Amino acid sequence: MVCIGSIKLPDFPLLLAPMEDVSDPPFRAVCKEQGADLMYTEFISSEGLIRDAMKSRKKLDIFDAERPIGIQIFGGDEEAMAQAAQIVEVAQPDLLDINFGCPVKKVVCKGAGAAILKDVPRMVKLTAAVVKATHLPVTVKTRLGWDEQSKNIVEVAERLQDVGIQAITIHGRTRTQMYKGEADWTLIGEVKNNPRMHIPVFGNGDVDSPEKALDLKRRYGVDGIMIGRAAIGYPWIFREIKHFLHTGQHLPPPTVQERIAVCLKHLHAAVAWKGERVGVVEMRCHYGHYFRNLPAIKEYKTRLMQASSCIEVEDILQEIADQYASSYILS
C-alpha cells in the first residue's frame, strides 16, 4: 500500500497526469473506469482563483466517483498561492498538488511552473506557504531541472520534503527539453533511492506500454507511475498495465466497438458537464486519438471535427460502428 497522508492507494498505483485542456471531469471519468488510481484536475492559476475567474473556478469541479483526486495549482507569488490553497480546500479534494513542472512559455513567463526550478529557495518558500495554508496533503509535480546544467532534482526533492510535501512526481525531462527526446529516469531513481527520502516518489515520462511500466518499476523502484499523453484516447492503458504487472500477460486491445462505446460515454459526460455546444466542440481534440490507426478514418474524422450537435456525432460514430465488424481490433 502507498499512502499520501491519510490517502491509501494500492501497491504501485497508476496516476493520471494533469493535462491542460484534457484532464477535465469527462476524461477523468473514463480513465477512472479503466483503472486510474489517482487523478488530478487540469492545472489552475492561483491568480485566476483569487480573481474568481470563471474558467479557473470551473476547473475546481470534482465528483465523488473520481476520488481520490487532487486539485493542481500553479503560480509564482507566495501570498497568491496560499490564498489559492485556501480556496481549493473549500472544494474538498483529497489532496492539493503544486505544478512546478509546466514548461510552456505562457506559464514560465509568469515565473510559475518549471520557471521556479531556476530559483530553488523561492520554490521552497512557495511550497512552505501552501503547506502552511491548508490542511490538505500537499504534493508536487516537477522536472529534473531547468536545463542540462541544473539537474538539481535530488536536492529539490529533499528540500520540498523538509517543508512538508507528502509525495512528489518527477517528469524525466528538463524544462528546456519540453517534451522532446527520451525521458531520463535515472535521477528519478536516485531520488527514490535516496535514504533521506521517506515520501512516495512517482515517475512520469514516456510510459506508453505495459512492458515499459514493468521495466521502469524494476529498474528504478519508484512507488508508482504517472501516465499522461498515452492515456489520451486510450484510457485502457491503465487496465492493460495492471493486468500485465499482475499476470505477465497482455489483455486484448479494445475493439472498434469498445472504442466507440467509451468515446460516446466521454461525449455524453462532456455535454452534461459543459452543455452541448461547448461539450461537442471540446471533444474534437479526442476523436483522432480514439480511432488512431483505423483504416480510412480520415473522412470520418473530418466529419466529426465539423459536427456541431451531439446527435450528429452519435450518427457518425454509428456509421463507424457499422463499417467495421465487432471483432475488428486496432493494432
N, C-alpha and C positions, 0 to 999 in steps of 0.2 A: 504494500500500500504506500502511496505517495501522499504526503499531507502538506497543504499550504494553509498555515494557520489551522483553523478547525475544519477546513475543506478536505474531505477524504476522497482521493482518486485511486483507481485501480493501479496495480503494478504496471509500470511503463505506459502511462497514459498517452493518448494521441490528442493533440491540441489543434484547434482550427485557428489559423492566424488571423489577426485583424487586418483587413484589406479595404482600403478606401473604395467606395462605390461598389463593393462586392459583399462584404460581410454584414449584410443587413438581416433583420429577423427572418424573411423568407428563405434566404440562402442558408442561414444558420439552422433553420428547421430541417431542411433536407439532409444537412450534414449530421445533425444530431441523430436522426433516424438511422443513418448508416454507420453510426458508431463513434462519432467525435465525443471525447470525454470531457473536454473543457473548451469553451469558446469565448471569444471576445467581440465586442462591438467594433465597428469602424472607429478609427481614432477621432477624438473630439477636441476641438480647440478650447483651451481654458478661457481664452479671451471671449470666444463665442458664447460659452456658457454664462459668463458673467454679464455679457450684453443681452442675454436672453434671446440670442439669435435663433430663429425658428428651425433652421437646418441643424444646428448643434443640439437643440433640445429634442428634436425628433430622434436623434441617434441614441438618446437615453432609453428608448423603448426596449424593454426586455420582458420576457414572458416566462412563467413558471416552468413550462416544458423544456426550456433551454438550460435550466440550471444543472450544474454550476456554471455561472457565466461572469465574466469580468467586463467592466467598462474601462476603456483605454482613453487617456487624455494626453495632450501634449501642450507645451508652452515653454517660454524662456524666462518667466518672471515668477519669483518665489511667492509673492502675495497672490497673484492671479492663480497659480497652481494650487495654493492652499484653499482659496475660495472655491475653485472648481471642484476640489476634492470634497468639500462640504456639500456642494450641490449634488454631486454624484451619489453621495451617501443617502440622500433622500430617495433616490431611485431604487435603493435596496438591491444592488448587485451582490454577488458573493465575494468579489474582490475588486480592487482598483489597480489598473496597470498603467505605468508611465511609458510613453513612447520616447525612447532615446535612440531610435534607430532609423526613422524615416529619412531617406536620402534625397527626396525630391526638392527642387530648388525653392518652391514657394514656402516650404516649411523651414528649410535650412536658412533662408534669407531672414527669417524672423528670429534666428538664434535658437530655434527649437529642433526637436527630432535629433538627427545624427550630429547636428552642429555642436551640440553640447559636449560631444566627445573631444572637442578641442580644448575644453576647459573643465578638467575633472573636478577641481574644488567646487566650481559652480554647480556641476552635476550633482555632487554630494549634497550641497546646500539645498538645491531644489527638491531632491529626494527626501531629505530630512524634513523639509517643510510640509510635504504631502503626508508623510508618515505621522507627523505630529497633528495634522489637521483632521484625521479620520480614524474611526475605529475599525475600518475595513482592513483586511490583509492587503498590503501593497506589494506589487510585483513590478518588475522592469523588463522591457524588451529592448535590446540594444544590438550593437555590432562589434566587430573585433577592434575597431578603432577608426580614426578619421581616414588614414591612408596607410601605406605600407610601412612608413617610418614611425607610426604611432599606434601600433597594435598593443594597446595597453589594457586589454580586457581582463587579464588576471588581477591586476591592481584594482581596476574599476569594480569588479565583482566583489572583492574583499571589502572595499570601502563602502559600497552600497549595502552589503550585508551588515556592516558595522552600524549603519544608521537605521536599520530596521526593516529592510525589504525581506519578504518571506519566500521568494522564488525569483529566478532570473531566466530569461530566454535569450539565447545568443544566436544571431544570424551570422553565418560563417563568411561574411564579406566585410570589407571596409566601406566607408561612405563613398570614397572615390570610385570604387568598383561598381557602384549602383547595383544592378542585377546581372552584370556581365561576368564572364569567366565562371570557373567552378568554385563552389563554396568550399572553404577550407575549415574542416572540423578539428584540426589539430589543437588549436588553442581552446576550443570549446572543451575538448577532453582534458586539457591542462587545468581549466577552471574546475571541472567536475572532480578531478583527482587531487586538487589542492587540499591538503589536510586541514587547512583553516576553514574551508567551506563546509557548512552544515545545512544549507537550504537546498531545495531541489534545483537542479540545473537542467534546463531543457535546450535541445539543439534545434536549429532551424536552417534550412537552405538545401534545395535540390533533392528533397525526399519525394521521389515520384514513383516508387515501386516497393513492393513487399521485400524484395531482396536487398534493396538499398537500406531500408529501415532496419532489417536484421543486422546487416553489416555494420551500420553506424552504432547500433546498440552494443554489439560485441566489441568493437574497436575502441569506443570512447567512453562507455559506461554511463552515458547520460541517463537521467531519470525518466525521460520521455522525449518525444519529438513533436515539433510544431509543423503543420503542413499548411502551405498557402496556395500557390498557383496550381499545384497538381490537383487540388480539390475543385477547382472551377470547372463546372460542367461534368465533374466526375466525383461526386461525394462517396461513391462506392470504394474509393481508395482506403477509407477508414476500416471498413469491414474486411477488405482484402488483406490489409496489413495485419490486422488482429488474427485473422484465420491462419495466415502464414506463420506468424510468430508462435501460435499455439500448436499447429499441426505440421508445419513444414510443407504444406501442400497449398496449391493455388485454388481459389474459388473460380468458377467460370465467370468470365466478364458478363456484364449485363447485355441482354438482347436489345434490339432497337425498341421493342415494345416496352421493356423496362425503362429505357431512357425516356421514352415519350411519357410514361406514367409519372416519373419523377419530375420531368420538365413541366408537365401540367400542374402538378402539386405546387411546384415553385411559382408558376404563373398565378395560380389562384390565390396563393398566400400573398404575393406581391400586390395583387389587385385589392385584396381585402385590407391590406395594411396602408396603402397609399392612394387607393382609388384607381379606377380603370385607366384613365388617361396616363397618369404617371407610372402606374404599375406595368402597363403594356410597353411603354417606352423604355423603362429601365431594364426590362427583361431582354431587350435586344442584344445586349452585350453577352448574353449567356447561350443563345441558340447555337452559335458556331461551335462552342465547346461541348455542348451536349451531343452533337452529331458529328464531331470530328472523325475523319477517316471514312465517312459514309459515302459511297459512290453516288455521283450525280446529286449531291446535296446543294450545289451552288444555286440552282434555280429556287429550291425551297427556302434556302437561307435568305435570298434576296426578297422573297415574298414575306417571310417572317419579319424582316427588318422594316418592311413597308406597312405591315399590318397596324391598324390603329384601334382595334377593338379586341376584346377577349374572345368573342365568338369567331372572329376572323382567324385568330391564332389557332384556336381549337380546330377549326376546319382544316387548316394547313397541316397541323400535326396528325389529323386523322388521315389525310392523304398520304403522309409519310408512312403511317402505320399500314395502310392498305398496299403501299408499294413494296413492302418487304414482308417476308414470311416471319411468323412469330419466333422462329428458331434462328433467324439471322443474327449473327454476333459480329460486332466490330472488332477488328484486330487492334 
